[in-house]
């Protein structure tokens, strides 16, 4: 009976009204890209508009970034919010200073420049805020967008790749609104379903092989993607790149943060309507989106839980003039890392605060996140095995910054073919242990760490996160920095911090502010620059990460440093 009622509710709320063609975000490409993060409002449902966050000209979400492997890119983010934020390039292998984690804040009405060489393989990635304790709120208000990386290997394959014609972004989210239509981002009754920010979504797809780039951008809901009538499709890519060969299937499970690229052959469906669905009735208990766990609070009893529901209506129309009509039998050579060459194994245990609690908070190794604590220091070029053991009754999506990993096994069993490629997110089922292998290469930093965390956003914001430094061990850290000014020593344990300014600043008035990571000004100083190297007194600062903002002749320069006792 619950299945029948929930299915009726789902059908009514999502598909009873007129279908809306999904928005296809515009693209930004090249080696210099500007993103403006701003507040806006959007009419998702009848009544009061919903206050949202967005990038550039959008009122919700942002443009799709197209990057080419091997290019050196400059990404400028202007924060036009009345709030501190960050922007993280989810899945990209970049220097820590450009990663956009919680230590790299963008203060209101300031800009941040991230520069790096694109080293990732062709795949689908995404960007979103990563401010500690505020990630969920800002991201679920709409501050997110896709990143597509292209490379020379993928370009030689006979695959659909004309964006918005036979290659489509599919960003799936569920939302809960309050009585005034405002986002309740922690809400578990998240029955408003959006695809690319569109309610009641519909798309016309051509009668040919079509590529869908799936992103689960929800706060906590998992999706068991498939098509109505169990139409088969082929998985060609996971989080970080193409698989060795397409995997033919009728289902793919994606947890929050995960991506997959799929091909569906629509040659025999001209004039028909099919649906992209979530077969959530097949989820086991403990996976958010599946059946409600006995004893959980009734606020979790969303009508989408444990039932099959439509996500996107697809109307199959005439083919394009350059149609791809076949699915290749092979893709790229994928060479996984071998455990025999690993340098170290680390163990991480997931536990709830209470053994009888299903709602958290949850911890890694019994500790809540601390901005001042470095959980691991990883030597540069180390190959490591991380064994993640979920000792809770809830499934958790584990995400790590900086690197792509390979899944060695799940409870000692080799994962299915779709999980044998490059990954940066993995769902751990209740009481499951998953072992990952990864190499920490190219970049190191003495002060700015990378994150690992649960990608259920309220779990992350509540402290289910850790951090690690990658260290060269030489005292000279490698990587690409976007700082226009520099400081040393960094970290600083002395009273004075040396500040090196651009040579053209000599003789000009300089205004310098030191901010903490929560956007509070700690100290200010003004002087006429008499030489490039200046000193700042930091003896009264507590241990922590700080941002220096220096304005010279109307030009705003920023950098950051770590103060240690």
Secondary structure, DSSP 8 states (H G I E B T S, - for coil): -HHHHHHHHHHHHHHSS--EE-----EEESSEEEEEEEEEEE--SSSS-EEEEEETT-SSB--EEEEETT-EEEEEEEE-SSS-B--EEET----GGGS--TTS-B-TTEEEEEEEE--S-SEEEEEE---TTTHHHHHHTT-EEEEEEE-TTGGGS-----BTTTEEEEEEEEE-B-TTS-B-TT-S---EEEETTEESEEEEEESSEEEEEEEE--SS--EEEEEGGG--EEEEEETTEEEEEEEEES-EEE-TT-EEEEEEE-TT-TT-EEEEEEEGGGS-TTSTTSS--TT--GGG--TTTTSEEEEEEEEEE---TT------S---------GGG-SEEEEEEEEESSTT-SS--EEETTB---TT---EEEETT-EEEEEEEE-SSS-EEEEESS--EEEEEETTB---GGGSS-BSEEEE-TT-EEEEEEE--S---SS--EEEEESSHHHHHTT-EEEEEEE-SSSS--S----SSEEESSSB-SSEEEEE--GGGTTSEEEEEEEETTS-EEEEEEEE--SSEEEEE-TT--SEEEEEEEEETTEEEEEEEEE--
